[in-house]
Amino acid sequence: MPPRQARLRSTYSEWYAGIAPGTWHHALWVREKALANLRHGRPQWENLPRERFLSDSHFEFQGGAVGKDAGSGDRRMVRREV
């Protein structure tokens, strides 16, 4: 199974320093970069609900485990564009 990947939506590119928008990245790497930004007081999104740290409105996701076994019933797959 391919690893979970995340792609930052260009609308939020200024909110996430060091994460290139429109490019698929390993989701754990994206999470760590976003957490580092949070620790340094940079993000504008810290008041969002925290069901999951990376917001579906800010990122697209693909790959990895999806469904009840993944710990979240509402994760969605986004097909990789060729």
C-alpha positions in Angstrom: 0.0 0.0 0.0 1.4 3.4 -0.9 2.0 5.8 2.0 -0.5 8.5 2.8 0.2 11.7 0.9 -1.0 15.2 1.2 -1.1 18.1 -1.2 -1.5 21.7 0.0 -4.2 23.7 -1.7 -2.6 26.9 -3.3 -5.2 29.0 -1.5 -3.4 28.3 1.8 0.2 28.4 0.6 1.1 31.4 2.7 -0.2 29.7 5.9 2.2 26.7 5.7 5.9 27.8 5.5 8.1 25.2 3.8 5.3 23.2 2.2 5.1 23.6 -1.6 1.5 23.8 -2.7 0.2 21.6 -5.5 2.8 18.9 -4.9 2.2 15.5 -3.3 4.3 15.1 -0.1 4.4 12.2 2.4 1.6 13.1 4.9 3.8 12.5 8.0 6.4 15.0 6.6 3.6 17.6 6.0 2.3 17.0 9.5 5.7 17.6 11.0 6.3 20.8 9.0 2.9 22.1 10.0 3.6 21.2 13.7 7.0 23.0 13.5 5.2 26.1 12.1 2.7 25.9 15.0 5.5 25.6 17.6 7.1 28.8 16.2 3.8 30.7 16.3 3.5 31.1 12.6 0.2 29.6 11.4 -3.0 31.6 11.0 -5.1 28.4 11.4 -4.6 27.5 15.0 -8.2 28.1 15.9 -9.6 25.4 13.6 -11.3 22.4 15.1 -8.8 19.6 15.9 -10.5 16.4 14.8 -7.4 15.9 12.6 -4.4 18.1 12.6 -4.3 18.6 8.8 -7.5 20.1 7.6 -9.4 18.7 4.6 -10.1 22.2 3.5 -6.4 23.0 3.4 -5.1 19.7 1.9 -6.0 16.9 -0.5 -5.1 13.4 0.5 -4.4 10.1 -1.3 -3.0 6.7 -0.5 -2.5 5.0 2.8 -5.1 3.3 4.9 -8.6 4.6 4.5 -11.7 3.8 6.5 -12.4 2.6 10.0 -9.0 0.8 10.4 -7.3 4.1 9.6 -8.7 5.8 12.7 -11.0 8.2 10.8 -14.2 7.2 9.0 -14.3 10.3 6.9 -11.0 10.3 5.1 -11.4 10.6 1.3 -9.2 9.3 -1.5 -8.1 11.7 -4.2 -6.9 10.0 -7.3 -3.4 11.1 -8.5 -3.7 13.1 -11.7 -1.4 11.8 -14.5 
